[in-house]
Amino acid sequence: MNNFTKHRIEVFGINGCHDAIKSSLVHVNQIIIEKNSPADKNIKMNEAIDLLSSNLIQKVDSESFKKYIDNNRSQGIFIKAQVKTFTELPLIEKETACYVILDQVQDPHNLGQILRICAGGNIDGVVITDRNSVSMTSAVAQVSQGGFSKVPLFAVTNINRAINHFKGNDFWITSFENKIEAKNWYSIDLRGRSVLIFGGEGSGVSSQVLKNSDFLATIPMSHDMNSLNVATAVSAIVFERLRQVLS
């Protein structure tokens, strides 16, 4: 995974900033710490920044810190960084590898939540399109609560070519869409190499992607509800897949 672009982001809060500092996916440009703040007194944060160049770290008083970010949830730390987005899909050896593909998801809060979910669900990477999709932003990173620093993000020009790449690596492809012919989500075996495809807000999974998938699955719903928010749907499936792998 040598081919990548970098996206500039700004993140606050102990957990997200700590994860960014420790991540090989993130290059930290600047760290601002409020003196005597929770971040300044946090042991794991101090251990992390001790490994960095002192030129990157600036400790300031409360009034000066507000010039960078005036937010009660910052916990006294704010970073500026660059995050890698890979432009080449990997060759995969892991037998239980799983990737999530997002077909034109455009809401940064959805992408951030999905990265957080995928980090917690042991997903190996998230694939987005490089057009008509949200990319890595400060909002995405903040919502992900550190997920952006743990799950590689890949941007591709064409999802169907990405599907062919994964099929060439012995992956089964499952798209999630409310169709009459779709199987119930819990009946799909997700324990092996799997790609899980979810559609964007309103548009769903494109017809050609559905044709190229090995399976079509849906999440049955009651009370005449016919769809879930994409991040919620990803959560249900990712943790069902994790349950299957662990059992």
C-alpha positions as CSV (number, residue, x, y, z in Angstrom):
1,M,0.0,0.0,0.0
2,N,2.5,2.5,-1.2
3,N,0.2,4.7,-3.3
4,F,-1.7,7.2,-1.3
5,T,-2.8,10.8,-1.0
6,K,-2.9,12.8,2.2
7,H,-5.8,14.8,3.5
8,R,-5.4,17.6,6.1
9,I,-7.5,17.3,9.2
10,E,-7.9,18.9,12.6
11,V,-9.0,16.8,15.6
12,F,-9.6,17.4,19.3
13,G,-10.1,15.2,22.3
14,I,-7.8,12.8,24.2
15,N,-8.8,9.5,22.6
16,G,-8.9,10.6,19.0
17,C,-5.7,12.6,19.2
18,H,-3.9,9.8,21.0
19,D,-4.9,7.3,18.4
20,A,-3.8,9.7,15.6
21,I,-0.4,10.2,17.2
22,K,0.2,6.5,17.5
23,S,-1.1,5.6,14.0
24,S,1.0,4.8,10.9
25,L,-1.9,6.2,8.8
26,V,-1.5,9.7,10.3
27,H,1.3,12.2,10.0
28,V,1.0,14.8,12.9
29,N,2.0,18.3,12.0
30,Q,1.2,20.2,15.2
31,I,-0.1,19.4,18.7
32,I,-1.5,22.2,20.9
33,I,-2.0,21.3,24.6
34,E,-3.7,23.5,27.1
35,K,-1.7,23.7,30.3
36,N,-3.1,21.9,33.3
37,S,-5.9,20.4,31.2
38,P,-7.1,16.8,31.3
39,A,-4.9,16.1,28.2
40,D,-1.8,17.7,29.9
41,K,-2.3,15.5,32.9
42,N,-3.1,12.3,30.9
43,I,-0.5,9.6,31.3
44,K,-1.0,7.8,28.0
45,M,-1.0,11.1,26.2
46,N,2.2,12.2,27.7
47,E,3.8,8.8,26.9
48,A,2.7,9.2,23.3
49,I,4.0,12.7,22.8
50,D,7.3,11.9,24.5
51,L,8.1,9.9,21.4
52,L,7.6,12.9,19.1
53,S,9.8,15.8,18.2
54,S,9.4,18.6,20.7
55,N,9.1,21.0,17.8
56,L,5.6,19.6,17.1
57,I,4.3,20.3,20.6
58,Q,3.1,23.6,21.9
59,K,1.7,24.1,25.4
60,V,-0.3,27.2,25.9
61,D,-2.5,28.9,28.6
62,S,-6.3,28.6,28.5
63,E,-6.9,31.9,26.7
64,S,-4.4,31.1,24.0
65,F,-5.8,27.6,23.6
66,K,-9.3,29.1,22.8
67,K,-7.7,30.8,19.7
68,Y,-7.2,27.3,18.3
69,I,-10.4,25.7,19.5
70,D,-13.1,27.0,21.8
71,N,-14.8,23.7,22.6
72,N,-15.6,22.3,26.1
73,R,-15.2,18.8,24.7
74,S,-11.6,19.3,23.5
75,Q,-10.2,18.1,26.8
76,G,-7.3,20.5,26.2
77,I,-5.8,19.0,23.1
78,F,-6.0,19.9,19.5
79,I,-3.9,18.5,16.6
80,K,-3.3,19.3,13.0
81,A,-2.4,16.3,10.9
82,Q,-2.5,14.6,7.5
83,V,-4.2,11.2,7.0
84,K,-3.4,8.7,4.2
85,T,-6.1,7.6,1.8
86,F,-4.8,4.8,-0.4
87,T,-5.3,4.8,-4.1
88,E,-4.3,1.1,-4.7
89,L,-6.1,-1.9,-3.3
90,P,-4.0,-4.4,-1.4
91,L,-3.1,-8.0,-2.0
92,I,-4.6,-9.9,0.8
93,E,-3.4,-13.1,2.6
94,K,-5.6,-13.0,5.7
95,E,-8.2,-15.8,5.5
96,T,-10.9,-13.9,7.4
97,A,-10.2,-10.5,5.8
98,C,-13.2,-8.3,5.4
99,Y,-13.6,-5.0,3.6
100,V,-16.5,-2.6,3.5
101,I,-17.3,-0.8,0.2
102,L,-19.4,2.3,0.2
103,D,-21.2,3.2,-3.0
104,Q,-21.3,7.0,-3.0
105,V,-21.9,7.8,0.7
106,Q,-21.8,11.6,0.9
107,D,-22.5,12.5,4.5
108,P,-19.3,13.0,6.5
109,H,-21.0,11.9,9.7
110,N,-22.0,8.6,8.1
111,L,-18.5,8.0,7.0
112,G,-17.1,8.9,10.4
113,Q,-19.5,6.6,12.1
114,I,-18.7,3.8,9.7
115,L,-15.0,4.1,10.3
116,R,-15.7,3.9,14.0
117,I,-17.9,0.8,13.6
118,C,-15.3,-0.8,11.3
119,A,-12.5,-0.3,13.8
120,G,-14.6,-1.9,16.5
121,G,-15.7,-4.7,14.2
122,N,-12.2,-5.7,13.1
123,I,-12.7,-4.7,9.4
124,D,-9.5,-4.5,7.4
125,G,-10.4,-1.5,5.2
126,V,-13.1,0.8,3.9
127,V,-13.4,1.5,0.2
128,I,-15.0,4.7,-1.2
129,T,-15.3,6.2,-4.7
130,D,-13.1,9.1,-5.5
131,R,-16.0,11.0,-7.0
132,N,-19.5,11.6,-5.7
133,S,-18.4,10.5,-2.2
134,V,-17.3,12.2,0.9
135,S,-13.6,11.8,1.5
136,M,-11.5,12.2,4.7
137,T,-12.2,15.5,6.4
138,S,-11.9,16.9,9.9
139,A,-15.6,16.2,10.5
140,V,-15.2,12.6,9.4
141,A,-12.1,12.1,11.6
142,Q,-13.8,13.7,14.7
143,V,-17.0,11.6,14.4
144,S,-14.9,8.4,14.0
145,Q,-13.5,8.8,17.5
146,G,-10.1,7.5,16.4
147,G,-11.5,5.0,13.8
148,F,-9.8,7.1,11.0
149,S,-6.4,6.2,12.5
150,K,-7.1,2.4,12.7
151,V,-8.9,1.4,9.5
152,P,-7.3,2.1,6.1
153,L,-9.4,4.2,3.7
154,F,-9.2,3.4,0.0
155,A,-10.5,5.6,-2.8
156,V,-11.1,4.0,-6.1
157,T,-12.3,5.3,-9.5
158,N,-14.7,2.3,-10.2
159,I,-16.4,0.0,-7.7
160,N,-16.9,-2.7,-10.2
161,R,-13.1,-2.9,-10.9
162,A,-12.6,-3.0,-7.1
163,I,-15.0,-6.0,-7.0
164,N,-13.0,-7.8,-9.7
165,H,-9.8,-7.1,-7.6
166,F,-11.4,-8.7,-4.6
167,K,-12.8,-11.6,-6.5
168,G,-9.3,-12.2,-7.8
169,N,-8.2,-12.5,-4.2
170,D,-10.9,-15.1,-3.5
171,F,-13.4,-12.8,-1.8
172,W,-17.2,-13.3,-1.7
173,I,-19.1,-10.1,-2.5
174,T,-22.4,-9.3,-0.7
175,S,-24.4,-6.2,-1.4
176,F,-27.1,-5.1,1.0
177,E,-30.2,-3.7,-0.6
178,N,-33.9,-4.0,0.0
179,K,-34.9,-6.3,-3.0
180,I,-37.5,-9.0,-3.1
181,E,-34.9,-11.5,-4.2
182,A,-32.5,-10.6,-1.3
183,K,-31.7,-13.1,1.4
184,N,-32.1,-12.3,5.1
185,W,-28.8,-10.8,6.3
186,Y,-28.3,-13.5,9.0
187,S,-28.4,-16.3,6.5
188,I,-25.2,-15.2,4.7
189,D,-21.9,-16.9,5.7
190,L,-19.5,-14.1,6.3
191,R,-16.7,-16.1,8.0
192,G,-14.3,-16.3,5.1
193,R,-13.0,-13.5,2.9
194,S,-15.8,-11.1,2.5
195,V,-16.6,-7.8,0.9
196,L,-19.7,-6.0,2.2
197,I,-21.2,-3.3,0.0
198,F,-23.6,-0.6,1.1
199,G,-25.3,2.1,-0.9
200,G,-25.2,5.9,-0.4
201,E,-28.0,8.0,1.2
202,G,-31.1,7.7,-0.9
203,S,-29.5,6.1,-4.0
204,G,-28.6,2.7,-2.6
205,V,-26.3,0.3,-4.4
206,S,-26.0,0.9,-8.1
207,S,-27.5,-1.7,-10.5
208,Q,-24.2,-2.8,-12.0
209,V,-22.6,-3.4,-8.6
210,L,-25.6,-5.5,-7.6
211,K,-25.2,-7.6,-10.8
212,N,-21.5,-8.2,-10.0
213,S,-22.2,-9.3,-6.4
214,D,-22.3,-12.9,-5.4
215,F,-25.1,-12.4,-2.9
216,L,-27.8,-9.9,-2.3
217,A,-29.0,-9.5,1.3
218,T,-31.4,-7.3,3.3
219,I,-32.2,-6.5,6.9
220,P,-36.0,-7.2,7.4
221,M,-37.8,-4.5,9.2
222,S,-41.2,-4.1,11.0
223,H,-43.8,-1.4,11.1
224,D,-43.6,-0.7,7.4
225,M,-40.0,0.7,7.7
226,N,-38.1,0.0,4.6
227,S,-34.6,1.2,5.2
228,L,-31.9,2.1,7.8
229,N,-29.4,4.9,7.9
230,V,-26.3,3.5,6.1
231,A,-24.1,3.7,9.2
232,T,-26.7,1.8,11.2
233,A,-27.0,-0.9,8.5
234,V,-23.2,-1.2,8.4
235,S,-23.1,-1.6,12.2
236,A,-25.7,-4.5,12.1
237,I,-23.8,-6.4,9.4
238,V,-20.3,-5.8,10.6
239,F,-21.0,-7.1,14.1
240,E,-23.0,-10.0,12.8
241,R,-19.9,-10.9,10.7
242,L,-17.7,-10.5,13.8
243,R,-20.0,-12.8,15.7
244,Q,-19.7,-15.4,13.0
245,V,-15.9,-15.2,12.9
246,L,-15.6,-15.4,16.7
247,S,-18.0,-18.3,17.1
